[in-house]
Amino acid sequence: MKIYTKTGDTGTTALFGGTRVPKHHIRIESYGTVDELNSHLGLIRDQNMDSHYKDILTQIQDRLFTVGAILATDPEKAILKNGKERLNIPKISNGDIKRLEQEMDTMNEAIPPMTHFVLPGGHQTVSFCHIARCVCRRAERLATALNDIEVVDPNTLIYLNRLSDYLFVLARKLTYDLQANEIKWIPEKR
């Protein structure tokens, strides 16, 4: 299989279903940002941490491929006239969302309660989590903007929202595990 097809040389790309759109289309921006997020999660997974977090991150990366496929699909081409799905694209389930919530609950039980906003940083691995969280928020903003134009599966939007929360809690848990310094944001009085 050749990597280059030359079909995008004029600034367009094909969605699942064959529809061609400009490479700057909001749909492309949405799933491109999810792809960027997935790469950041790979970087986090490559850090020295408990294997449980690595396993969860691998599961999340798999789910992000699903999110990308959902976002890369032309909704008009996804369903046949008889109502059946034309493309075999998986969905984000309530269980996927619940898994993130359960992981956050478990981590939160093991760390001190948060009393202030915290400044990103303290350890390289923690910083990678915060960068991924910010990219996740951007992916969510783009997906919700797309949803204003063409309906996006609601669980996809919920998953991105929950995932950014998960990445914040993971950053806090890794700060605790790595015995890094968590700096509280206390606004300067002027």
Sequence and secondary structure as in RCSB ss.txt:
>XXXX:A:sequence
MKIYTKTGDTGTTALFGGTRVPKHHIRIESYGTVDELNSHLGLIRDQNMDSHYKDILTQIQDRLFTVGAILATDP
EKAILKNGKERLNIPKISNGDIKRLEQEMDTMNEAIPPMTHFVLPGGHQTVSFCHIARCVCRRAERLATALNDIE
VVDPNTLIYLNRLSDYLFVLARKLTYDLQANEIKWIPEKR
>XXXX:A:secstr
  S  STTTTSEEE BTS EEETTSHHHHHHHHHHHHHHHHHHHHTSS  HHHHHHHHHHHHHHHHHHHHHTB H
HHHB TTS BSS      HHHHHHHHHHHHHHHHTS    S B S SSHHHHHHHHHHHHHHHHHHHHHHHHHHS
   HHHHHHHHHHHHHHHHHHHHHHHHTT    B      
